[in-house]
């Protein structure tokens, strides 16, 4: 998941929801009293590592109280204490808050690669190779719901550039495939029918749009490398396999075209939207763009206006051809501005007020996972949030990172942990799904570590999710519901026997806990049964064995400000069937 960034002038930041303020009463972070200690489950605050900065007279940028916001600039005059105070007041936007509450999203990789049995396509594949006998999107949604997903996300265009809806701006779409199936339309309709939120993946990289002359020379170079016995990369092997075929698009990716003023939507001959655009029923944007940026933004416009509302837009940063000398400079500040104007609450993966890559494709979050992260650039001007090392660092949001001299902004930027049910992202008949037990382990190491789980479940060539995949998803979903669907305390007074503990902060007020301990009482004596660092939206603590206790309490040992904890929950694990 290589990503690149660029510095571009910043768009306006007076967005709706830019300063989403949490108002609901805290559910429990008060210091324990002797009387409160008798309650079955409690939360306490043992110490405050950094108290909230005192209010001061309004004046310069480093005076006065810090107010909640989704992102803030770090001023040269900010003291270390004030920077930490700012971090304590970073809160999610309305869209981010709703997104984090949808803890599992089902990812759907389906497209040309499904039929060529590839992972990364070349962009030169004949559209007629995409020929599913049916698109049983309703069956997909049943499978996803069985796994507990609350949102789904479809690859409307992968790196090969093949588009799963009849776009007006590309010849390389399903419109040229047998039956001309509008996969995006069927997917969105089925998702909404099933009560699921909808996301779309639209790869910025596009092999179908590689310049034809460059591509022909590149294939010649690959053939020379092969003859010399040099190793070939995956994109090179795919290009060589299709070497006698030119890319199927119009040569707009990295073609060096000039940036000029363009109008969105760019109407095509006979465009069915012309009247709606003239009347103002559909919005119009004037942008500065080269050929490819105009193409990409027109597709973004199509997706939002024809298939919206969209709850998430996924911008993958991979570029398979960078090492071969072709790249495209994305004017992402303009992208973000257009997306926000089309849909202010859409969470943009790798975008501002969005979500970030967890740093691996294993579906595993860090033991210390912060939703509050530093940025070296204004998040509205770069992809991947301006995080150093593309989110792969083991430490993303510690005090040391926040106080580093390179930190220019603080932002709410929660993690999304992507992983595939199968070894590949696309369905291949010779591969097999993960077991329900493996999926349960990933759930606890993603959702249970303050990240959202993005679980890829690819349909097969017949347009259905395979039976063994469905069985694994169903058993996994049942195990999650059996273990975490209820709190053992709901059955009445203790003692309780448990091996899982659920913690959560009320993230409408930010993420503040830096270190905590959980203690259980048995026979009148308290003992520590678990310790940890961050909590965030949700923290699941898997104990090494069962514990029986009549009371449990949480001691917050370090924090960035007054903590607001949700009620603690207790659970007993149940191994998944199958």
VENPE-V101697 format. One record per residue. N is the residue number from 1. RES is the residue in one letter. SS is DSSP state (helix for helix, strand for strand, loop for the rest). Layout:
<<N/RES/SS> <N/RES/SS>>
This chain:
<<1/X/loop> <2/X/loop> <3/X/loop> <4/X/loop> <5/X/loop> <6/X/loop> <7/X/loop> <8/X/loop> <9/X/loop> <10/X/loop> <11/X/loop> <12/X/loop> <13/X/loop> <14/X/loop> <15/X/loop> <16/X/loop> <17/X/loop> <18/X/loop> <19/X/loop> <20/X/loop> <21/X/loop> <22/X/loop> <23/X/loop> <24/X/loop> <25/X/loop> <26/X/loop> <27/X/loop> <28/X/loop> <29/X/loop> <30/X/loop> <31/X/loop> <32/X/loop> <33/X/loop> <34/X/loop> <35/X/loop> <36/X/helix> <37/X/helix> <38/X/helix> <39/X/loop> <40/X/loop> <41/X/strand> <42/X/strand> <43/X/strand> <44/X/strand> <45/X/strand> <46/X/loop> <47/X/loop> <48/X/loop> <49/X/loop> <50/X/loop> <51/X/loop> <52/X/loop> <53/X/loop> <54/X/loop> <55/X/loop> <56/X/loop> <57/X/loop> <58/X/loop> <59/X/loop> <60/X/loop> <61/X/loop> <62/X/loop> <63/X/loop> <64/X/loop> <65/X/loop> <66/X/loop> <67/X/loop> <68/X/loop> <69/X/strand> <70/X/loop> <71/X/strand> <72/X/strand> <73/X/strand> <74/X/loop> <75/X/loop> <76/X/loop> <77/X/loop> <78/X/loop> <79/X/loop> <80/X/helix> <81/X/helix> <82/X/helix> <83/X/helix> <84/X/helix> <85/X/helix> <86/X/helix> <87/X/helix> <88/X/helix> <89/X/loop> <90/X/strand> <91/X/loop> <92/X/loop> <93/X/loop> <94/X/helix> <95/X/helix> <96/X/helix> <97/X/helix> <98/X/helix> <99/X/helix> <100/X/helix> <101/X/helix> <102/X/loop> <103/X/loop> <104/X/strand> <105/X/strand> <106/X/strand> <107/X/strand> <108/X/strand> <109/X/loop> <110/X/loop> <111/X/loop> <112/X/helix> <113/X/helix> <114/X/helix> <115/X/helix> <116/X/helix> <117/X/loop> <118/X/loop> <119/X/loop> <120/X/loop> <121/X/loop> <122/X/loop> <123/X/loop> <124/X/loop> <125/X/loop> <126/X/loop> <127/X/helix> <128/X/helix> <129/X/helix> <130/X/loop> <131/X/loop> <132/X/loop> <133/X/loop> <134/X/loop> <135/X/loop> <136/X/loop> <137/X/helix> <138/X/helix> <139/X/helix> <140/X/helix> <141/X/helix> <142/X/helix> <143/X/helix> <144/X/helix> <145/X/helix> <146/X/helix> <147/X/loop> <148/X/loop> <149/X/loop> <150/X/loop> <151/X/strand> <152/X/strand> <153/X/strand> <154/X/strand> <155/X/strand> <156/X/strand> <157/X/strand> <158/X/loop> <159/X/loop> <160/X/loop> <161/X/loop> <162/X/loop> <163/X/strand> <164/X/loop> <165/X/loop> <166/X/loop> <167/X/loop> <168/X/loop> <169/X/loop> <170/X/loop> <171/X/loop> <172/X/loop> <173/X/strand> <174/X/helix> <175/X/helix> <176/X/helix> <177/X/loop> <178/X/loop> <179/X/loop> <180/X/loop> <181/X/loop> <182/X/loop> <183/X/helix> <184/X/helix> <185/X/helix> <186/X/helix> <187/X/helix> <188/X/helix> <189/X/helix> <190/X/helix> <191/X/helix> <192/X/helix> <193/X/helix> <194/X/loop> <195/X/loop> <196/X/loop> <197/X/strand> <198/X/strand> <199/X/strand> <200/X/strand> <201/X/strand> <202/X/strand> <203/X/loop> <204/X/loop> <205/X/loop> <206/X/loop> <207/X/helix> <208/X/helix> <209/X/helix> <210/X/strand> <211/X/loop> <212/X/helix> <213/X/helix> <214/X/helix> <215/X/helix> <216/X/helix> <217/X/helix> <218/X/helix> <219/X/helix> <220/X/helix> <221/X/helix> <222/X/helix> <223/X/helix> <224/X/helix> <225/X/helix> <226/X/helix> <227/X/helix> <228/X/loop> <229/X/loop> <230/X/loop> <231/X/loop> <232/X/loop> <233/X/loop> <234/X/helix> <235/X/helix> <236/X/helix> <237/X/helix> <238/X/helix> <239/X/helix> <240/X/helix> <241/X/helix> <242/X/loop> <243/X/loop> <244/X/loop> <245/X/loop> <246/X/loop> <247/X/loop> <248/X/loop> <249/X/loop> <250/X/loop> <251/X/loop> <252/X/loop> <253/X/strand> <254/X/loop> <255/X/loop> <256/X/loop> <257/X/loop> <258/X/loop> <259/X/loop> <260/X/strand> <261/X/strand> <262/X/strand> <263/X/strand> <264/X/strand> <265/X/loop> <266/X/loop> <267/X/loop> <268/X/loop> <269/X/loop> <270/X/loop> <271/X/loop> <272/X/loop> <273/X/loop> <274/X/helix> <275/X/helix> <276/X/helix> <277/X/helix> <278/X/helix> <279/X/helix> <280/X/loop> <281/X/loop> <282/X/loop> <283/X/loop> <284/X/loop> <285/X/strand> <286/X/strand> <287/X/strand> <288/X/strand> <289/X/strand> <290/X/loop> <291/X/helix> <292/X/helix> <293/X/helix> <294/X/helix> <295/X/helix> <296/X/helix> <297/X/helix> <298/X/helix> <299/X/helix> <300/X/helix> <301/X/helix> <302/X/helix> <303/X/helix> <304/X/helix> <305/X/helix> <306/X/helix> <307/X/helix> <308/X/loop> <309/X/loop> <310/X/loop> <311/X/loop> <312/X/strand> <313/X/strand> <314/X/strand> <315/X/loop> <316/X/loop> <317/X/loop> <318/X/loop> <319/X/loop> <320/X/loop> <321/X/loop> <322/X/helix> <323/X/helix> <324/X/helix> <325/X/loop> <326/X/loop> <327/X/loop> <328/X/loop> <329/X/loop> <330/X/loop> <331/X/loop> <332/X/helix> <333/X/helix> <334/X/helix> <335/X/helix> <336/X/helix> <337/X/helix> <338/X/helix> <339/X/helix> <340/X/helix> <341/X/helix> <342/X/helix> <343/X/loop> <344/X/loop> <345/X/loop> <346/X/loop> <347/X/strand> <348/X/strand> <349/X/strand> <350/X/loop> <351/X/loop> <352/X/loop> <353/X/loop> <354/X/loop> <355/X/strand> <356/X/strand> <357/X/strand> <358/X/loop> <359/X/loop> <360/X/loop> <361/X/loop> <362/X/loop> <363/X/loop> <364/X/loop> <365/X/loop> <366/X/loop> <367/X/loop> <368/X/loop> <369/X/loop> <370/X/loop> <371/X/loop> <372/X/strand> <373/X/strand> <374/X/strand> <375/X/strand> <376/X/loop> <377/X/loop> <378/X/loop> <379/X/helix> <380/X/helix> <381/X/helix> <382/X/loop> <383/X/helix> <384/X/helix> <385/X/helix> <386/X/helix> <387/X/loop> <388/X/helix> <389/X/helix> <390/X/helix> <391/X/helix> <392/X/loop> <393/X/loop> <394/X/loop> <395/X/loop> <396/X/loop> <397/X/loop> <398/X/loop> <399/X/helix> <400/X/helix> <401/X/helix> <402/X/helix> <403/X/loop> <404/X/loop> <405/X/loop> <406/X/loop> <407/X/loop> <408/X/loop> <409/X/strand> <410/X/strand> <411/X/strand> <412/X/strand> <413/X/loop> <414/X/strand> <415/X/strand> <416/X/strand> <417/X/strand> <418/X/strand> <419/X/strand> <420/X/strand> <421/X/loop> <422/X/loop> <423/X/loop> <424/X/loop> <425/X/loop> <426/X/loop> <427/X/loop> <428/X/loop> <429/X/loop> <430/X/loop> <431/X/loop> <432/X/loop> <433/X/loop> <434/X/loop> <435/X/loop> <436/X/helix> <437/X/helix> <438/X/helix> <439/X/helix> <440/X/helix> <441/X/helix> <442/X/helix> <443/X/helix> <444/X/helix> <445/X/helix> <446/X/helix> <447/X/loop> <448/X/loop> <449/X/strand> <450/X/loop> <451/X/strand> <452/X/strand> <453/X/strand> <454/X/strand> <455/X/strand> <456/X/strand> <457/X/loop> <458/X/loop> <459/X/loop> <460/X/loop> <461/X/loop> <462/X/loop> <463/X/loop> <464/X/loop> <465/X/loop> <466/X/loop> <467/X/helix> <468/X/helix> <469/X/helix> <470/X/helix> <471/X/helix> <472/X/helix> <473/X/helix> <474/X/helix> <475/X/helix> <476/X/helix> <477/X/helix> <478/X/helix> <479/X/helix> <480/X/helix> <481/X/helix> <482/X/helix> <483/X/helix> <484/X/helix> <485/X/loop> <486/X/loop> <487/X/loop> <488/X/helix> <489/X/helix> <490/X/helix> <491/X/helix> <492/X/loop> <493/X/loop> <494/X/loop> <495/X/loop> <496/X/strand> <497/X/strand> <498/X/strand> <499/X/strand> <500/X/strand> <501/X/strand> <502/X/strand> <503/X/strand> <504/X/loop> <505/X/strand> <506/X/loop> <507/X/helix> <508/X/helix> <509/X/helix> <510/X/loop> <511/X/loop> <512/X/loop> <513/X/strand> <514/X/strand> <515/X/strand> <516/X/strand> <517/X/strand> <518/X/strand> <519/X/strand> <520/X/strand> <521/X/strand> <522/X/strand> <523/X/loop> <524/X/loop> <525/X/strand> <526/X/strand> <527/X/strand> <528/X/strand> <529/X/strand> <530/X/strand> <531/X/strand> <532/X/strand> <533/X/loop> <534/X/loop> <535/X/loop> <536/X/loop> <537/X/loop> <538/X/loop> <539/X/strand> <540/X/strand> <541/X/strand> <542/X/strand> <543/X/strand> <544/X/strand> <545/X/strand> <546/X/strand> <547/X/strand> <548/X/strand> <549/X/strand> <550/X/loop> <551/X/strand> <552/X/strand> <553/X/strand> <554/X/strand> <555/X/strand> <556/X/strand> <557/X/strand> <558/X/strand> <559/X/strand> <560/X/loop> <561/X/loop> <562/X/loop> <563/X/loop> <564/X/loop> <565/X/strand> <566/X/loop> <567/X/loop> <568/X/loop> <569/X/strand> <570/X/strand> <571/X/strand> <572/X/loop> <573/X/loop> <574/X/loop> <575/X/loop> <576/X/loop> <577/X/loop> <578/X/loop>>
